[in-house]
Amino acid sequence: MSTPIPRPGAHLPGPTPIVDPEKISAEVDGLLTRLHAVEPDPEDPHGVGVIPKKAHLLEKAHDVLVEALAAVDKI
């Protein structure tokens, strides 16, 4: 007797997403490029204000990758 094996992500709601690795890579690369462009405010001699800005960009890149993994699981 053959029992169907559930596919990862098949239980997630919504249509099956299309995953474009080049688009994902370009989006992450764009965010990482912006990361290098963040410069400290002239009134912030120690550059403390840079950390939240860089953290935000890294978080956005992380979100892109997590969404891509979730989409791949659903396929």
Biopython code that builds the backbone (N, CA, C, O; Angstrom):
import numpy as np
from Bio.PDB.StructureBuilder import StructureBuilder

atoms = [
    (1, "MET", "N", (0.847, -1.162, 0.000)),
    (1, "MET", "CA", (0.000, 0.000, 0.000)),
    (1, "MET", "C", (0.901, 1.236, 0.000)),
    (1, "MET", "O", (1.881, 1.304, 0.741)),
    (2, "SER", "N", (0.555, 2.204, -0.838)),
    (2, "SER", "CA", (1.356, 3.404, -0.982)),
    (2, "SER", "C", (0.622, 4.593, -0.370)),
    (2, "SER", "O", (-0.481, 4.939, -0.795)),
    (3, "THR", "N", (1.235, 5.207, 0.617)),
    (3, "THR", "CA", (0.665, 6.383, 1.262)),
    (3, "THR", "C", (1.389, 7.615, 0.724)),
    (3, "THR", "O", (2.619, 7.637, 0.701)),
    (4, "PRO", "N", (0.653, 8.638, 0.291)),
    (4, "PRO", "CA", (1.328, 9.835, -0.223)),
    (4, "PRO", "C", (2.113, 10.534, 0.885)),
    (4, "PRO", "O", (1.671, 10.618, 2.030)),
    (5, "ILE", "N", (3.264, 11.020, 0.515)),
    (5, "ILE", "CA", (4.113, 11.726, 1.461)),
    (5, "ILE", "C", (3.851, 13.225, 1.307)),
    (5, "ILE", "O", (3.965, 13.764, 0.206)),
    (6, "PRO", "N", (3.500, 13.900, 2.411)),
    (6, "PRO", "CA", (3.242, 15.346, 2.300)),
    (6, "PRO", "C", (4.521, 16.097, 1.927)),
    (6, "PRO", "O", (5.610, 15.780, 2.404)),
    (7, "ARG", "N", (4.364, 17.084, 1.075)),
    (7, "ARG", "CA", (5.499, 17.922, 0.663)),
    (7, "ARG", "C", (5.674, 19.055, 1.665)),
    (7, "ARG", "O", (4.687, 19.588, 2.173)),
    (8, "PRO", "N", (6.924, 19.432, 1.956)),
    (8, "PRO", "CA", (7.158, 20.552, 2.869)),
    (8, "PRO", "C", (6.495, 21.824, 2.353)),
    (8, "PRO", "O", (6.603, 22.155, 1.172)),
    (9, "GLY", "N", (5.822, 22.522, 3.231)),
    (9, "GLY", "CA", (5.185, 23.783, 2.869)),
    (9, "GLY", "C", (3.836, 23.631, 2.202)),
    (9, "GLY", "O", (3.157, 24.630, 1.962)),
    (10, "ALA", "N", (3.426, 22.403, 1.892)),
    (10, "ALA", "CA", (2.144, 22.194, 1.221)),
    (10, "ALA", "C", (0.979, 22.644, 2.095)),
    (10, "ALA", "O", (-0.099, 22.956, 1.588)),
    (11, "HIS", "N", (1.192, 22.677, 3.384)),
    (11, "HIS", "CA", (0.142, 23.079, 4.316)),
    (11, "HIS", "C", (-0.031, 24.595, 4.411)),
    (11, "HIS", "O", (-1.005, 25.074, 4.992)),
    (12, "LEU", "N", (0.920, 25.354, 3.836)),
    (12, "LEU", "CA", (0.851, 26.805, 3.923)),
    (12, "LEU", "C", (-0.225, 27.351, 2.988)),
    (12, "LEU", "O", (-0.371, 26.867, 1.866)),
    (13, "PRO", "N", (-0.982, 28.358, 3.441)),
    (13, "PRO", "CA", (-2.050, 28.911, 2.598)),
    (13, "PRO", "C", (-1.498, 29.722, 1.432)),
    (13, "PRO", "O", (-0.354, 30.176, 1.451)),
    (14, "GLY", "N", (-2.331, 29.890, 0.428)),
    (14, "GLY", "CA", (-1.975, 30.744, -0.707)),
    (14, "GLY", "C", (-1.509, 29.949, -1.905)),
    (14, "GLY", "O", (-1.276, 28.744, -1.814)),
    (15, "PRO", "N", (-1.374, 30.635, -3.035)),
    (15, "PRO", "CA", (-0.945, 29.963, -4.261)),
    (15, "PRO", "C", (0.526, 29.557, -4.183)),
    (15, "PRO", "O", (1.285, 30.098, -3.379)),
    (16, "THR", "N", (0.911, 28.619, -5.009)),
    (16, "THR", "CA", (2.301, 28.195, -5.058)),
    (16, "THR", "C", (3.140, 29.327, -5.639)),
    (16, "THR", "O", (2.878, 29.778, -6.755)),
    (17, "PRO", "N", (4.134, 29.788, -4.908)),
    (17, "PRO", "CA", (4.927, 30.925, -5.382)),
    (17, "PRO", "C", (5.919, 30.522, -6.470)),
    (17, "PRO", "O", (6.264, 29.349, -6.614)),
    (18, "ILE", "N", (6.365, 31.510, -7.225)),
    (18, "ILE", "CA", (7.413, 31.306, -8.212)),
    (18, "ILE", "C", (8.699, 31.840, -7.596)),
    (18, "ILE", "O", (8.737, 32.969, -7.108)),
    (19, "VAL", "N", (9.737, 31.037, -7.619)),
    (19, "VAL", "CA", (11.008, 31.428, -7.014)),
    (19, "VAL", "C", (12.001, 31.739, -8.129)),
    (19, "VAL", "O", (12.280, 30.896, -8.980)),
    (20, "ASP", "N", (12.526, 32.951, -8.112)),
    (20, "ASP", "CA", (13.516, 33.384, -9.099)),
    (20, "ASP", "C", (14.826, 33.658, -8.360)),
    (20, "ASP", "O", (14.995, 34.731, -7.781)),
    (21, "PRO", "N", (15.758, 32.694, -8.375)),
    (21, "PRO", "CA", (17.014, 32.868, -7.630)),
    (21, "PRO", "C", (17.783, 34.125, -8.015)),
    (21, "PRO", "O", (18.401, 34.755, -7.157)),
    (22, "GLU", "N", (17.756, 34.500, -9.288)),
    (22, "GLU", "CA", (18.490, 35.694, -9.715)),
    (22, "GLU", "C", (17.885, 36.958, -9.103)),
    (22, "GLU", "O", (18.612, 37.870, -8.710)),
    (23, "LYS", "N", (16.562, 37.008, -9.024)),
    (23, "LYS", "CA", (15.888, 38.164, -8.435)),
    (23, "LYS", "C", (16.210, 38.260, -6.942)),
    (23, "LYS", "O", (16.482, 39.342, -6.424)),
    (24, "ILE", "N", (16.174, 37.129, -6.271)),
    (24, "ILE", "CA", (16.463, 37.092, -4.835)),
    (24, "ILE", "C", (17.908, 37.528, -4.588)),
    (24, "ILE", "O", (18.182, 38.342, -3.706)),
    (25, "SER", "N", (18.820, 36.976, -5.374)),
    (25, "SER", "CA", (20.230, 37.330, -5.233)),
    (25, "SER", "C", (20.459, 38.816, -5.493)),
    (25, "SER", "O", (21.212, 39.467, -4.769)),
    (26, "ALA", "N", (19.810, 39.351, -6.526)),
    (26, "ALA", "CA", (19.965, 40.776, -6.840)),
    (26, "ALA", "C", (19.417, 41.651, -5.722)),
    (26, "ALA", "O", (20.004, 42.678, -5.384)),
    (27, "GLU", "N", (18.289, 41.241, -5.149)),
    (27, "GLU", "CA", (17.696, 42.029, -4.059)),
    (27, "GLU", "C", (18.604, 42.036, -2.826)),
    (27, "GLU", "O", (18.809, 43.080, -2.207)),
    (28, "VAL", "N", (19.141, 40.873, -2.478)),
    (28, "VAL", "CA", (20.044, 40.787, -1.319)),
    (28, "VAL", "C", (21.330, 41.557, -1.605)),
    (28, "VAL", "O", (21.823, 42.283, -0.742)),
    (29, "ASP", "N", (21.875, 41.402, -2.811)),
    (29, "ASP", "CA", (23.093, 42.139, -3.167)),
    (29, "ASP", "C", (22.868, 43.647, -3.096)),
    (29, "ASP", "O", (23.738, 44.387, -2.637)),
    (30, "GLY", "N", (21.702, 44.099, -3.550)),
    (30, "GLY", "CA", (21.379, 45.522, -3.482)),
    (30, "GLY", "C", (21.345, 46.030, -2.053)),
    (30, "GLY", "O", (21.846, 47.114, -1.754)),
    (31, "LEU", "N", (20.751, 45.239, -1.178)),
    (31, "LEU", "CA", (20.697, 45.639, 0.237)),
    (31, "LEU", "C", (22.092, 45.661, 0.853)),
    (31, "LEU", "O", (22.419, 46.564, 1.624)),
    (32, "LEU", "N", (22.913, 44.672, 0.515)),
    (32, "LEU", "CA", (24.264, 44.632, 1.064)),
    (32, "LEU", "C", (25.130, 45.760, 0.505)),
    (32, "LEU", "O", (26.016, 46.258, 1.200)),
    (33, "THR", "N", (24.888, 46.164, -0.727)),
    (33, "THR", "CA", (25.605, 47.292, -1.305)),
    (33, "THR", "C", (25.241, 48.573, -0.558)),
    (33, "THR", "O", (26.102, 49.403, -0.264)),
    (34, "ARG", "N", (23.954, 48.718, -0.257)),
    (34, "ARG", "CA", (23.515, 49.887, 0.513)),
    (34, "ARG", "C", (24.136, 49.888, 1.903)),
    (34, "ARG", "O", (24.348, 50.949, 2.491)),
    (35, "LEU", "N", (24.424, 48.717, 2.422)),
    (35, "LEU", "CA", (25.032, 48.584, 3.746)),
    (35, "LEU", "C", (26.380, 49.313, 3.786)),
    (35, "LEU", "O", (26.700, 49.985, 4.766)),
    (36, "HIS", "N", (27.154, 49.175, 2.726)),
    (36, "HIS", "CA", (28.479, 49.805, 2.672)),
    (36, "HIS", "C", (28.390, 51.316, 2.473)),
    (36, "HIS", "O", (29.349, 52.040, 2.739)),
    (37, "ALA", "N", (27.245, 51.783, 2.010)),
    (37, "ALA", "CA", (27.076, 53.214, 1.766)),
    (37, "ALA", "C", (26.652, 53.994, 3.011)),
    (37, "ALA", "O", (26.646, 55.224, 3.000)),
    (38, "VAL", "N", (26.297, 53.281, 4.084)),
    (38, "VAL", "CA", (25.869, 53.953, 5.318)),
    (38, "VAL", "C", (27.087, 54.585, 5.979)),
    (38, "VAL", "O", (28.068, 53.912, 6.295)),
    (39, "GLU", "N", (26.996, 55.887, 6.178)),
    (39, "GLU", "CA", (28.111, 56.608, 6.791)),
    (39, "GLU", "C", (27.632, 57.304, 8.057)),
    (39, "GLU", "O", (26.460, 57.659, 8.174)),
    (40, "PRO", "N", (28.542, 57.496, 9.002)),
    (40, "PRO", "CA", (28.147, 58.154, 10.248)),
    (40, "PRO", "C", (27.773, 59.608, 10.034)),
    (40, "PRO", "O", (28.280, 60.275, 9.132)),
    (41, "ASP", "N", (26.891, 60.073, 10.866)),
    (41, "ASP", "CA", (26.483, 61.478, 10.876)),
    (41, "ASP", "C", (27.678, 62.302, 11.376)),
    (41, "ASP", "O", (28.361, 61.884, 12.310)),
    (42, "PRO", "N", (27.935, 63.454, 10.773)),
    (42, "PRO", "CA", (29.064, 64.281, 11.235)),
    (42, "PRO", "C", (28.963, 64.661, 12.715)),
    (42, "PRO", "O", (29.977, 64.910, 13.367)),
    (43, "GLU", "N", (27.755, 64.704, 13.232)),
    (43, "GLU", "CA", (27.575, 65.045, 14.650)),
    (43, "GLU", "C", (27.690, 63.820, 15.565)),
    (43, "GLU", "O", (27.527, 63.932, 16.780)),
    (44, "ASP", "N", (27.968, 62.663, 14.982)),
    (44, "ASP", "CA", (28.101, 61.418, 15.742)),
    (44, "ASP", "C", (29.546, 60.926, 15.598)),
    (44, "ASP", "O", (29.827, 60.084, 14.745)),
    (45, "PRO", "N", (30.458, 61.441, 16.419)),
    (45, "PRO", "CA", (31.881, 61.141, 16.236)),
    (45, "PRO", "C", (32.241, 59.661, 16.392)),
    (45, "PRO", "O", (33.253, 59.213, 15.854)),
    (46, "HIS", "N", (31.439, 58.917, 17.108)),
    (46, "HIS", "CA", (31.755, 57.503, 17.325)),
    (46, "HIS", "C", (31.007, 56.577, 16.374)),
    (46, "HIS", "O", (31.238, 55.368, 16.380)),
    (47, "GLY", "N", (30.124, 57.124, 15.567)),
    (47, "GLY", "CA", (29.404, 56.312, 14.591)),
    (47, "GLY", "C", (28.341, 55.406, 15.176)),
    (47, "GLY", "O", (27.971, 54.407, 14.560)),
    (48, "VAL", "N", (27.848, 55.739, 16.351)),
    (48, "VAL", "CA", (26.843, 54.899, 17.021)),
    (48, "VAL", "C", (25.545, 54.830, 16.215)),
    (48, "VAL", "O", (24.871, 53.799, 16.222)),
    (49, "GLY", "N", (25.193, 55.898, 15.532)),
    (49, "GLY", "CA", (23.959, 55.922, 14.757)),
    (49, "GLY", "C", (23.989, 55.022, 13.534)),
    (49, "GLY", "O", (22.944, 54.737, 12.950)),
    (50, "VAL", "N", (25.169, 54.573, 13.141)),
    (50, "VAL", "CA", (25.314, 53.707, 11.969)),
    (50, "VAL", "C", (24.775, 52.308, 12.263)),
    (50, "VAL", "O", (24.224, 51.651, 11.380)),
    (51, "ILE", "N", (24.932, 51.867, 13.481)),
    (51, "ILE", "CA", (24.552, 50.500, 13.840)),
    (51, "ILE", "C", (23.076, 50.219, 13.565)),
    (51, "ILE", "O", (22.784, 49.208, 12.926)),
    (52, "PRO", "N", (22.128, 51.047, 14.007)),
    (52, "PRO", "CA", (20.722, 50.765, 13.714)),
    (52, "PRO", "C", (20.408, 50.767, 12.214)),
    (52, "PRO", "O", (19.592, 49.972, 11.747)),
    (53, "LYS", "N", (21.056, 51.660, 11.465)),
    (53, "LYS", "CA", (20.823, 51.715, 10.023)),
    (53, "LYS", "C", (21.308, 50.443, 9.344)),
    (53, "LYS", "O", (20.618, 49.887, 8.489)),
    (54, "LYS", "N", (22.490, 49.987, 9.724)),
    (54, "LYS", "CA", (23.034, 48.756, 9.146)),
    (54, "LYS", "C", (22.217, 47.544, 9.597)),
    (54, "LYS", "O", (21.984, 46.621, 8.816)),
    (55, "ALA", "N", (21.791, 47.552, 10.840)),
    (55, "ALA", "CA", (20.977, 46.445, 11.348)),
    (55, "ALA", "C", (19.662, 46.340, 10.578)),
    (55, "ALA", "O", (19.191, 45.240, 10.286)),
    (56, "HIS", "N", (19.075, 47.489, 10.252)),
    (56, "HIS", "CA", (17.822, 47.496, 9.491)),
    (56, "HIS", "C", (18.020, 46.887, 8.100)),
    (56, "HIS", "O", (17.199, 46.087, 7.652)),
    (57, "LEU", "N", (19.094, 47.257, 7.426)),
    (57, "LEU", "CA", (19.373, 46.701, 6.094)),
    (57, "LEU", "C", (19.641, 45.197, 6.163)),
    (57, "LEU", "O", (19.179, 44.443, 5.307)),
    (58, "LEU", "N", (20.387, 44.760, 7.180)),
    (58, "LEU", "CA", (20.652, 43.327, 7.344)),
    (58, "LEU", "C", (19.366, 42.560, 7.644)),
    (58, "LEU", "O", (19.175, 41.439, 7.172)),
    (59, "GLU", "N", (18.488, 43.178, 8.434)),
    (59, "GLU", "CA", (17.207, 42.541, 8.743)),
    (59, "GLU", "C", (16.356, 42.395, 7.485)),
    (59, "GLU", "O", (15.693, 41.374, 7.299)),
    (60, "LYS", "N", (16.370, 43.404, 6.624)),
    (60, "LYS", "CA", (15.617, 43.332, 5.372)),
    (60, "LYS", "C", (16.175, 42.220, 4.473)),
    (60, "LYS", "O", (15.411, 41.478, 3.856)),
    (61, "ALA", "N", (17.503, 42.107, 4.400)),
    (61, "ALA", "CA", (18.126, 41.040, 3.609)),
    (61, "ALA", "C", (17.747, 39.673, 4.181)),
    (61, "ALA", "O", (17.471, 38.734, 3.435)),
    (62, "HIS", "N", (17.737, 39.575, 5.491)),
    (62, "HIS", "CA", (17.343, 38.332, 6.155)),
    (62, "HIS", "C", (15.898, 37.978, 5.812)),
    (62, "HIS", "O", (15.588, 36.820, 5.532)),
    (63, "ASP", "N", (15.023, 38.969, 5.834)),
    (63, "ASP", "CA", (13.609, 38.737, 5.506)),
    (63, "ASP", "C", (13.445, 38.234, 4.076)),
    (63, "ASP", "O", (12.627, 37.352, 3.815)),
    (64, "VAL", "N", (14.219, 38.791, 3.154)),
    (64, "VAL", "CA", (14.157, 38.341, 1.760)),
    (64, "VAL", "C", (14.539, 36.865, 1.675)),
    (64, "VAL", "O", (13.879, 36.085, 0.987)),
    (65, "LEU", "N", (15.599, 36.488, 2.372)),
    (65, "LEU", "CA", (16.052, 35.093, 2.338)),
    (65, "LEU", "C", (15.068, 34.152, 3.013)),
    (65, "LEU", "O", (14.842, 33.042, 2.531)),
    (66, "VAL", "N", (14.479, 34.584, 4.124)),
    (66, "VAL", "CA", (13.500, 33.753, 4.818)),
    (66, "VAL", "C", (12.275, 33.537, 3.942)),
    (66, "VAL", "O", (11.756, 32.424, 3.862)),
    (67, "GLU", "N", (11.810, 34.594, 3.286)),
    (67, "GLU", "CA", (10.653, 34.468, 2.386)),
    (67, "GLU", "C", (10.977, 33.532, 1.226)),
    (67, "GLU", "O", (10.120, 32.761, 0.795)),
    (68, "ALA", "N", (12.199, 33.594, 0.722)),
    (68, "ALA", "CA", (12.608, 32.708, -0.372)),
    (68, "ALA", "C", (12.615, 31.255, 0.091)),
    (68, "ALA", "O", (12.164, 30.367, -0.633)),
    (69, "LEU", "N", (13.123, 31.014, 1.287)),
    (69, "LEU", "CA", (13.126, 29.643, 1.812)),
    (69, "LEU", "C", (11.711, 29.124, 2.030)),
    (69, "LEU", "O", (11.423, 27.963, 1.741)),
    (70, "ALA", "N", (10.837, 29.970, 2.533)),
    (70, "ALA", "CA", (9.443, 29.563, 2.726)),
    (70, "ALA", "C", (8.786, 29.247, 1.388)),
    (70, "ALA", "O", (8.000, 28.305, 1.285)),
    (71, "ALA", "N", (9.106, 30.035, 0.360)),
    (71, "ALA", "CA", (8.549, 29.786, -0.962)),
    (71, "ALA", "C", (9.048, 28.477, -1.530)),
    (71, "ALA", "O", (8.286, 27.735, -2.149)),
    (72, "VAL", "N", (10.324, 28.187, -1.324)),
    (72, "VAL", "CA", (10.905, 26.933, -1.824)),
    (72, "VAL", "C", (10.261, 25.751, -1.107)),
    (72, "VAL", "O", (9.993, 24.725, -1.733)),
    (73, "ASP", "N", (10.012, 25.873, 0.179)),
    (73, "ASP", "CA", (9.356, 24.815, 0.937)),
    (73, "ASP", "C", (7.963, 24.526, 0.402)),
    (73, "ASP", "O", (7.481, 23.396, 0.478)),
    (74, "LYS", "N", (7.322, 25.553, -0.140)),
    (74, "LYS", "CA", (5.947, 25.407, -0.598)),
    (74, "LYS", "C", (5.854, 24.764, -1.980)),
    (74, "LYS", "O", (4.806, 24.235, -2.352)),
    (75, "ILE", "N", (6.935, 24.808, -2.731)),
    (75, "ILE", "CA", (6.921, 24.266, -4.099)),
    (75, "ILE", "C", (6.887, 22.762, -4.062)),
    (75, "ILE", "O", (6.872, 22.118, -5.111)),
]
sb = StructureBuilder()
sb.init_structure("model")
sb.init_model(0)
sb.init_chain("A")
sb.init_seg("    ")
for serial, (resi, resn, name, xyz) in enumerate(atoms, 1):
    if name == "N":
        sb.init_residue(resn, " ", resi, " ")
    sb.init_atom(name, np.array(xyz, "f"), 0.0, 1.0, " ", f" {name:<3s}", serial, name[0])
structure = sb.get_structure()
